Amino acid sequence: MQADVTIIMQNYNVSMTKLRDAVYSVINQSFERMAFIFIDDWSTDYDISYFFDEIKKAWNYKRPNMPLHLIKKPQSGPLDPRMSNHGHSFCRNWGLDLVRNFSEHRKLSDFVFFADSDDELLPNCLEILWNNLQQDDEIDISIGNFTRDNVKWINERDRAYRIINDIEEYKLPDAKPVNNLQGLKILCDPYMVNGHRITGPSVPFCATWNKIFRVSLFDDVQFPDYRTKDDNFTAHRLIWNSRKIVFTPMITYFYRPGGNLADKNLYKTVDIIDAHADRIEFFNKIFKDDIDNTSEITLENFKDKILINRIIVDERLVYLYTLMTVYTTCNDMKIKMRCVAELKNYIQLWKKDLIAYEPRFLEQCLVTEKKMLSEMPL
């Protein structure tokens, strides 16, 4: 039977309790036409072979006619020099290649869903996202909401189950598609309040997990090797490639902060800075005419022009905020010096836009810059 969606999950040394919960949350999905690719990336804490046997039995009992691929220690490609495995970027790309090249004549599926091996999908996760996807043939990404794993996790899980079982909520009248520019605006929205950034809806749009993607979006997009925050490098590209995106406020996924890789905060810190710099460079390229004010403004494109300008400004705000945050939380002097240099440079470069859009944030930037410079060694 042809699968509609393939779930790709990579694992590295996640505790067996969490791993079992994650895998069974996939197996027990209410959605039927799905394939599952599980990649164990050189785990050393246990022999995954025993768990593979358990997965096969459970999968074949639940959906005997649907594809299952269990991969242990991918042999091709170099290992991440910082760790003893390939890294989740490699595994995600590996899984995508398997989906695209399932056989000579067809793909494994036209859509793909990524899940972390220490998280859980709600039982109706794929069904909800798939139903939203069916609203319009041009929808390329269907996104669900999530909740974090914390001390209130059990209560939140019970609440989420109740929401899913509520027929009126399940109809999701407010899950309306947006185009790629509107999607980028949500992704880059800094949610500035009195010069301080708070968490907005950008998180579900940025994370790779808890989304159904059309596989063709990845034709010119790959997850970058050796990056612990690889989704920050790909989210804007995938949204830009899409025609329409749909988001549901319903909780469909349980996210456990901390990740399923043995990465270090220093790597994450560098990746976050590089990812936002990459996003700015990407926008400078695709919106070059708008930035240079060389593109013609017409009645038809006026709204898009305003939206593009706001996307560019918002991402610049986020980048400056990131530099200031990293400076205060990181102890590595090289990274601190980079933050100071780039903050000083971009404040001057973007000062006009900051004055126009976020004067209070500019004031905060200038105060922080002065403080940072005073703390730097001569």
HELIX and SHEET records of a PDB file:
HELIX    1   1 MET A   16  ILE A   27  1                                  12    
HELIX    2   2 ILE A   48  LYS A   62  1                                  15    
HELIX    3   3 HIS A   88  ARG A  100  1                                  13    
HELIX    4   4 CYS A  125  LEU A  133  1                                   9    
HELIX    5   5 TRP A  153  ASN A  165  1                                  13    
HELIX    6   6 ILE A  167  TYR A  170  1                                   4    
HELIX    7   7 ASN A  180  CYS A  188  1                                   9    
HELIX    8   8 SER A  202  CYS A  206  1                                   5    
HELIX    9   9 VAL A  215  ASP A  220  5                                   6    
HELIX   10  10 ASP A  231  ASN A  241  1                                  11    
HELIX   11  11 ASN A  265  ILE A  286  1                                  22    
HELIX   12  12 LYS A  288  ILE A  291  1                                   4    
HELIX   13  13 PHE A  302  THR A  329  1                                  28    
HELIX   14  14 MET A  333  LEU A  349  1                                  17    
HELIX   15  15 LYS A  351  TYR A  357  1                                   7    
HELIX   16  16 PRO A  359  GLU A  375  1                                  17    
SHEET    1   A 8 LEU A  68  LYS A  72  0                                        
SHEET    2   A 8 MET A  34  ASP A  40  1                                        
SHEET    3   A 8 VAL A   5  ASN A  11  1                                        
SHEET    4   A 8 PHE A 111  ASP A 116  1                                        
SHEET    5   A 8 LYS A 211  ARG A 214 -1                                        
SHEET    6   A 8 ILE A 139  ARG A 148 -1                                        
SHEET    7   A 8 LYS A 244  TYR A 255  1                                        
SHEET    8   A 8 GLU A 120  LEU A 121 -1                                        
SHEET    1   B 8 LEU A  68  LYS A  72  0                                        
SHEET    2   B 8 MET A  34  ASP A  40  1                                        
SHEET    3   B 8 VAL A   5  ASN A  11  1                                        
SHEET    4   B 8 PHE A 111  ASP A 116  1                                        
SHEET    5   B 8 LYS A 211  ARG A 214 -1                                        
SHEET    6   B 8 ILE A 139  ARG A 148 -1                                        
SHEET    7   B 8 LYS A 244  TYR A 255  1                                        
SHEET    8   B 8 VAL A 178  ASN A 179 -1                                        
SHEET    1   C 2 MET A 192  VAL A 193  0                                        
SHEET    2   C 2 HIS A 196  ARG A 197 -1                                        
END                                                                             
